[in-house]
Amino acid sequence: MRQKIGPVALILLLLTVFLFSCEHIANVKPSTSTTPTFLVYPVITPGAPAVNPYSPAAFLYANDSNLVQGKPDEASGRLYRFAVFGDSQSGYSGTAVSSKLAIIVASIEALSPLPDFLVCVGDAVEEGGIDGLRIWVESLKPLTDKKIPVYLAKGNHEVFPYDNARQLQKEYQDCFNFPKNGPEGYEDLCYYFGSNDSIFVCYDSYYFNNMNDKQTMGITSDQLSWLESVLSADRKFKFVFTHVPEISEELQNVLNEKDVAVIFTGHIHVLHSRMLGSTRLIITGGATGTDHYDYPDTYECNHYLVVDVYDSSVVINAYRLDGTLLESYNVIR
């Protein structure tokens, strides 16, 4: 004859199972898979203040526990891929983004495989403020519809006109929802994201101090100390993104000592690369609608970058807007 379980005994049984499950989950070891995973963050803040007219529907909603897998290619040995461009401002007052941006977006959309994420190294728009940033966001919709995360390192045009820089920087911070792991006061301006073998760091090289209306070209002392700490992480691949290629001796020392593979910058509307000790600097201001600068040892044309990371190297290919290869760099790790 089957014995029935009373209510009290049933509750005790369920509680025992629950506690066992919690203990088991707590003791699960992190995955040791070599497949890269990237933390995904929404670019636009869901439920942002009423001043923000963005529609976040085009963006991937996620939280800190949500991971998107990289796309390792066993045949080629590629671990993951990302794309970089900079300076997509139009160059004309009243027009937010360059007509070249649509071509770059279409070119990236046609890549096979698609990039795991995209980074813009600043000057996304001609003038700061919500309206221009919204146009830039909508320009990226073909990529964000494919759930490709987008990250941005703020440029000087995001706080232009400069007589309104305080308000424009605040609007920028209100609009975006990047990882909140930078120094205090630098929310959405200075942050990092990463995978199990890589770290990617964005810092603000045109920071506007709201306390004393002081603008800093380059890296502030707060960010430099934070950067040194973050880059101490035990990761094989380390990349830094910022807008202005203003590299102080102190910053170069940190990049070299922490074994940073590449620092990507914009601001100057050319393609330029050189070694800063053991770290490669790449200036990629190639999405611009303005004239290109006369700068030594450069390619003065529109372009974008595709970065493929392999087990022992990082291959950076720069493409013209017609899809032809402009230049290639190989960073051995």
C-alpha positions in Angstrom: 0.0 0.0 0.0 1.5 3.4 -1.0 1.9 5.8 1.9 0.7 9.4 1.4 3.0 12.3 2.2 1.5 14.8 4.6 1.6 18.6 3.9 4.4 19.3 6.4 6.6 16.4 5.1 6.0 17.7 1.5 7.1 21.2 2.4 10.3 19.8 4.1 11.0 17.7 1.0 10.6 20.6 -1.4 12.8 22.8 0.9 15.5 20.1 0.9 15.5 19.9 -2.9 15.7 23.7 -3.2 18.6 24.0 -0.8 20.5 21.2 -2.6 19.9 22.9 -6.0 21.2 26.2 -4.6 24.3 24.6 -3.3 24.9 22.8 -6.6 24.4 26.0 -8.6 26.8 27.9 -6.3 29.5 25.3 -6.8 29.3 25.3 -10.6 32.7 26.3 -12.0 32.9 29.0 -14.7 33.1 27.7 -18.2 36.6 26.9 -19.5 35.5 27.0 -23.1 37.9 28.8 -25.4 35.0 30.3 -27.4 34.9 34.0 -26.8 31.9 35.5 -25.2 31.0 39.2 -25.1 28.9 41.1 -22.6 26.1 42.7 -24.4 24.7 46.1 -23.3 21.9 48.1 -24.7 23.1 51.2 -26.5 20.0 53.2 -25.6 18.7 53.3 -22.0 15.3 51.6 -21.7 13.0 53.9 -19.8 15.3 56.9 -20.2 14.2 60.4 -19.0 11.4 62.1 -20.9 13.9 64.4 -22.5 15.2 61.4 -24.5 12.9 60.8 -27.6 14.8 57.7 -28.7 13.0 54.6 -29.6 15.1 51.7 -28.3 13.3 49.1 -30.3 16.2 48.7 -32.7 18.7 47.6 -30.0 19.4 44.4 -28.2 18.1 44.5 -24.6 20.3 42.6 -22.2 21.8 42.7 -18.7 25.2 41.9 -17.2 24.5 38.1 -17.2 23.5 38.0 -20.9 26.3 36.8 -23.1 26.5 36.6 -26.9 28.8 34.0 -28.4 31.7 34.9 -30.6 31.9 33.2 -34.0 35.0 31.1 -34.1 36.0 29.8 -37.5 37.6 26.4 -37.1 38.9 26.4 -40.7 40.8 29.7 -40.4 41.4 29.6 -36.6 39.8 33.0 -36.2 38.4 33.5 -32.6 36.3 36.5 -33.2 35.8 39.6 -35.3 34.9 43.3 -34.7 34.7 46.4 -36.8 35.9 50.0 -36.1 35.2 53.3 -37.7 35.5 56.9 -36.6 34.4 60.5 -37.3 31.1 59.9 -39.0 30.1 63.6 -38.6 28.9 65.4 -41.7 31.1 68.4 -41.7 28.1 70.6 -42.3 26.0 72.5 -39.7 22.5 71.2 -39.7 23.4 67.7 -41.0 24.2 65.2 -38.3 26.1 62.4 -40.1 28.2 61.9 -43.1 26.7 60.3 -46.2 29.7 57.9 -46.1 28.3 56.3 -42.9 25.5 54.5 -44.8 28.1 53.0 -47.2 30.2 51.8 -44.3 27.2 50.3 -42.5 26.1 48.5 -45.7 29.7 47.2 -46.2 29.9 45.9 -42.6 26.4 44.3 -42.9 27.7 42.4 -46.0 30.7 40.9 -44.1 30.8 37.1 -43.7 31.0 36.4 -40.9 29.4 39.4 -39.4 31.4 41.2 -36.6 30.6 40.3 -33.0 30.5 44.0 -32.2 31.2 47.4 -33.6 33.1 50.4 -32.1 33.0 54.0 -33.2 36.0 56.0 -31.9 34.1 59.3 -31.6 32.8 62.3 -33.5 29.8 60.3 -34.4 27.8 63.4 -35.1 28.4 67.0 -36.3 26.9 68.6 -33.2 26.1 67.2 -29.8 22.6 66.7 -28.5 19.8 64.2 -28.6 18.5 64.9 -32.1 21.8 64.3 -33.8 22.6 61.2 -31.7 19.2 59.8 -32.6 20.0 60.1 -36.3 23.3 58.4 -35.8 21.6 55.6 -33.9 19.0 55.1 -36.6 21.8 55.0 -39.2 23.1 51.9 -37.5 19.8 50.1 -37.5 20.8 47.6 -40.3 23.5 46.3 -37.9 21.6 46.6 -34.6 18.7 44.7 -36.1 21.1 41.9 -36.5 21.8 42.2 -32.8 25.4 43.5 -33.3 26.3 45.5 -30.2 27.6 49.0 -30.8 30.0 50.9 -28.5 31.1 54.5 -28.7 34.1 56.5 -27.4 32.9 60.1 -27.1 34.5 62.6 -29.3 34.7 66.4 -29.2 31.8 66.9 -31.6 29.5 65.1 -29.2 29.9 68.2 -27.0 30.0 70.8 -29.8 29.2 73.8 -29.8 31.6 74.0 -26.8 29.8 76.9 -25.1 27.0 74.4 -24.3 29.4 71.5 -23.6 28.2 70.9 -20.0 24.6 70.2 -21.1 25.6 68.3 -24.2 27.8 65.9 -22.2 25.0 65.3 -19.8 22.6 64.6 -22.7 25.1 62.1 -24.0 25.3 60.3 -20.7 21.5 60.3 -20.4 21.1 58.8 -23.9 23.5 55.9 -23.7 23.7 52.9 -21.4 27.2 51.5 -21.6 28.7 49.4 -18.8 28.8 51.4 -15.5 32.3 50.3 -14.5 34.4 53.4 -15.0 35.6 56.0 -12.5 32.9 57.9 -10.6 31.5 60.7 -12.7 32.5 59.1 -16.0 29.3 57.0 -16.5 28.9 56.1 -20.2 32.1 58.0 -21.0 34.7 55.6 -19.7 34.1 51.8 -19.4 35.2 48.4 -20.4 33.7 45.2 -21.7 35.2 41.8 -22.5 35.3 38.1 -23.0 37.0 35.2 -21.3 40.3 36.0 -23.0 40.0 39.7 -24.1 39.3 43.1 -22.7 38.1 46.2 -24.6 38.4 49.6 -22.9 36.9 53.0 -24.0 38.0 56.2 -22.3 37.0 59.8 -22.9 39.8 61.9 -24.4 37.7 65.1 -24.5 36.3 65.1 -21.0 34.4 68.1 -19.8 34.6 68.5 -16.1 31.3 69.7 -14.9 32.7 70.9 -11.6 34.9 73.7 -13.0 34.0 73.8 -16.7 37.5 72.5 -17.6 38.0 70.5 -20.7 40.8 68.0 -20.9 42.4 66.9 -24.2 43.9 63.5 -23.8 43.4 61.4 -20.7 42.5 62.7 -17.2 44.4 61.5 -14.2 41.3 59.7 -12.9 41.0 57.8 -16.1 44.7 57.0 -16.3 44.7 55.4 -12.8 41.6 53.5 -13.6 43.0 52.4 -17.0 46.1 51.0 -15.4 44.1 49.0 -12.9 41.6 47.6 -15.5 44.4 46.7 -17.9 46.1 44.6 -15.1 43.5 41.9 -15.9 44.9 38.6 -17.0 43.8 38.7 -20.6 45.7 37.6 -23.7 44.2 40.3 -25.9 43.8 43.9 -24.8 42.4 46.8 -26.9 41.8 50.4 -26.1 39.5 52.9 -27.9 39.4 56.7 -27.6 38.9 59.7 -29.8 41.9 62.0 -29.7 45.3 60.5 -30.4 46.9 62.5 -27.6 49.3 59.9 -26.1 51.3 61.2 -23.1 54.4 59.5 -21.9 52.5 58.2 -18.9 49.8 56.8 -21.0 52.2 55.1 -23.4 54.0 53.5 -20.4 50.7 52.0 -19.2 49.8 50.7 -22.6 53.2 49.1 -23.0 53.5 47.7 -19.4 50.0 46.2 -19.6 50.7 44.6 -23.0 48.0 46.4 -24.9 47.9 45.1 -28.5 46.3 48.1 -30.2 44.9 51.6 -29.3 42.3 52.8 -31.8 41.7 56.5 -32.2 40.0 59.0 -34.5 39.9 62.8 -34.6 42.3 63.1 -37.6 40.5 62.3 -40.8 43.0 59.9 -42.2 44.3 56.3 -41.8 47.6 56.3 -40.0 49.5 53.7 -37.9 52.7 53.6 -36.0 54.2 51.8 -33.1 54.1 53.3 -29.6 56.8 51.1 -28.1 55.1 47.7 -28.1 51.6 49.0 -28.7 50.2 49.8 -32.2 48.4 53.1 -32.6 45.8 53.3 -35.4 44.1 56.5 -36.3 40.9 55.8 -38.2 39.0 58.9 -38.9 37.6 57.5 -42.2 33.9 57.9 -42.0 34.0 61.6 -42.3 32.1 63.8 -44.7 34.7 66.6 -44.3 38.0 67.1 -46.1 40.9 64.8 -45.1 43.8 66.3 -43.2 47.3 66.7 -44.5 49.1 64.4 -42.1 52.4 62.6 -42.6 52.5 58.9 -43.5 48.8 58.5 -44.0 46.1 57.4 -46.4 43.8 60.4 -46.9 40.6 58.6 -47.9 37.4 57.2 -46.4 37.7 53.8 -44.9 36.7 51.4 -42.1 38.5 48.6 -40.2 37.7 44.9 -39.8 39.7 43.3 -37.0 40.1 39.5 -36.9 41.6 38.0 -33.8 43.4 34.6 -34.0 45.1 32.6 -31.3 48.5 34.2 -31.9 47.8 37.3 -34.0 45.5 40.2 -34.6 44.9 41.1 -38.3 43.5 44.5 -39.0 42.3 45.2 -42.5 41.4 48.7 -43.7 38.9 48.9 -46.6 38.0 51.7 -48.9 34.3 52.4 -49.4 34.4 50.5 -52.7 35.4 47.4 -50.7 39.0 47.2 -51.9 41.8 46.6 -49.4 43.6 49.8 -48.4 46.1 48.5 -45.8 46.7 45.6 -43.6 48.4 45.3 -40.2 49.4 42.2 -38.3 50.0 42.3 -34.6 51.6 39.2 -33.2 50.6 38.1 -29.7 
